[in-house]
Amino acid sequence: QAQVVESGGGLVQPGGSLRLSCVASGLMFRFFHMGWYRQAPGNQRELVASITESEMTDYPDAVKGRFTCSRDNGKDTVYLQMNNLKPEDTAVYFCNAYVRSPDVPTLPWGQGTQVTVSS
């Protein structure tokens, strides 16, 4: 069964950095677009980065210039480098695959990885 496993979260001070990883299994990773999402308590899950199979990336304004998404098809892994983190970035971060739109993810959601930005 196809699945994703996220890792790399933690507690970081405002202005700090984290690099999240997401390993996919059970699918032809190189042919799928991938997205990073986050969900803060009381909020809906939101898309924070997407990367196509041809490595084109897109970000919402809230993270543009601070977050960078990349992928390594040889390792079936997608990364999210997060710099200049802010308290409002605190959330559980998830990744998922999609075919046409990141609003319609393909796989069951993983456990996610907690990111807490606090002094």
SULVEN-V640279 format. One record per backbone hydrogen bond with DSSP energy under -0.5 kcal/mol. CO is the residue of the C=O (numbers start at 1). NH is the residue of the N-H. Records with the same first field share a line. If there is no record, write none. Layout:
BEGIN
CO = NH ; NH
END
This chain:
BEGIN
3 = 25
5 = 23
7 = 21
10 = 116
12 = 118
13 = 16
15 = 84
16 = 85
18 = 82
20 = 80
21 = 7
22 = 24 ; 78
23 = 5
25 = 3
27 = 29
28 = 31
29 = 32
33 = 98
34 = 51
35 = 96
36 = 48 ; 49
37 = 94
38 = 46
39 = 92
40 = 43
46 = 38
49 = 36
50 = 58
51 = 34
52 = 55
56 = 52
58 = 50
60 = 63 ; 64
63 = 66 ; 67
66 = 83
68 = 81
70 = 79
72 = 75 ; 77
76 = 24
77 = 72
78 = 22
79 = 70
80 = 20 ; 82
81 = 68 ; 83
82 = 18
85 = 15
86 = 89
87 = 90
91 = 93 ; 115
92 = 39
93 = 113
94 = 37
96 = 35
97 = 106
98 = 33
101 = 104
104 = 99
113 = 93
114 = 10
115 = 91
116 = 12 ; 118
END
